[in-house]
Amino acid sequence: MINVTKTYLPDINKYQSYIEKIFQNGWLTNNGQFVQELQQELSEYLGVNNLLLVSNGTLALQVAYKVLNLRGRVITTPFSFVATTSSLVWENLEPVFADIDPQTFNIDPMEVEKKLSAHVSGIVATHVYGNACDVEALEHLARKQGIPLVFDAAHAFGVRNDKHSILNHGDISIISFHSTKIFHTIEGGALVFKDRNVFERAKKMINFGIESPTLVSELGINCKMNEMEAAMGLCVLQDVDAIIEARKVRAEIYNQALLELDGLQFQKRNLNFLNNYSHYPVAFQNEEVLLKVMKKLNNEGIYPRRYFYPSLNTLPYFQERQEMPVSEDLTKRIVCLPLYHDLDEAVQSKIISVIKESL
Ligand SMILES: *Cc1c(COP(=O)(O)O)cnc(C)c1O
């Protein structure tokens, strides 16, 4: 069975040597040695300051909303993984959707501007498939309105321009280290903060708000990363350049075969930032073609994923329907093709020929 992605597993002996160390130390969680090492190494690799490791990307979003004191309405994108929206609802925030740009698939700053009001307390935008948002336009709007800007950078591991990481934009960027992502820690995630003081507060928040053994200084939750996860991260980080390179080679095979075909649409990339090859999205002319391609591939044991479906403004827990025509149209037509470090070229050829036949 070929899925849209496959978890990268490092050398088992290498991982085992970390696990043995954890057993010797008897220290499994609470800011242990490997969590500290991973925090340091990731900060250097990514080129960021104020990076805080947590147990997953969804809780990273929730901690971001709490520490920035978001209240009431928050402007966000309808085209992302469900966690971008559900994390807001879970924190009793009210998502106000702003439609996406039909070419970049990222939230459209002009639509954001239309939704701004005194009732809006923040903006949450996703770098969809690692494609950098129009960060300057969004930062300008947030500053003008005096509200914080959060980036869901779950897909944007390693995305940078010649000067700095995409994670340095916004007040907080969050990233996911789930097993399905380019870089992973089994389950895990991180927040990157612009402001050192906000970072220090969040550090307490992820451990029940505890400041010292006799002082609880804030409301907190428990979302710490553990040593087994950090050890996995330290192993995978050593191989991550090779993982990204292997994905690039495979993405270019798809590009060669598919980019010039009539009837397919591709994401317009922000060329100011490097691609990390986190996904290989293809949009068809309509849902009928998409379903035909999916069915043929499923018959061959190949399972692309409809990232992202449905459009998040249509989730069943919203009473009032906000219409998002661009996102609703795209979600019906788009699919991510299998892309991972050791995807077989014969499988790619099969996928390419099924798509060609179906157009
Ligand atoms: C994966 C993902 C998340 C959630 O991350 P977890 O670590 O699985 O909780 C959030 N947002 C986006 C865009 C994602 O792709």
The ligand as a MOL file (V3000), in Angstrom:
LIG
                    3D

  0  0  0     0  0            999 V3000
M  V30 BEGIN CTAB
M  V30 COUNTS 15 15 0 0 0
M  V30 BEGIN ATOM
M  V30 1 C -0.0620 18.5880 11.1430 0
M  V30 2 C -0.6770 19.9350 11.2280 0
M  V30 3 C -1.0950 20.4860 12.4590 0
M  V30 4 C -1.1560 19.6820 13.7220 0
M  V30 5 O 0.0350 19.2120 14.1820 0
M  V30 6 P 0.0460 17.9670 15.2080 0
M  V30 7 O 1.4790 17.9250 15.6200 0
M  V30 8 O -0.3850 16.7630 14.4490 0
M  V30 9 O -0.8770 18.3000 16.3300 0
M  V30 10 C -1.5440 21.7960 12.4800 0
M  V30 11 N -1.6390 22.5260 11.3590 0
M  V30 12 C -1.2740 22.0390 10.1530 0
M  V30 13 C -1.3720 22.9210 8.9520 0
M  V30 14 C -0.8130 20.7120 10.0510 0
M  V30 15 O -0.5050 20.2090 8.8340 0
M  V30 END ATOM
M  V30 BEGIN BOND
M  V30 1 1 1 2
M  V30 2 1 2 3
M  V30 3 2 2 14
M  V30 4 1 3 4
M  V30 5 2 3 10
M  V30 6 1 4 5
M  V30 7 1 5 6
M  V30 8 2 6 7
M  V30 9 1 6 8
M  V30 10 1 6 9
M  V30 11 1 10 11
M  V30 12 2 11 12
M  V30 13 1 12 13
M  V30 14 1 12 14
M  V30 15 1 14 15
M  V30 END BOND
M  V30 END CTAB
M  END
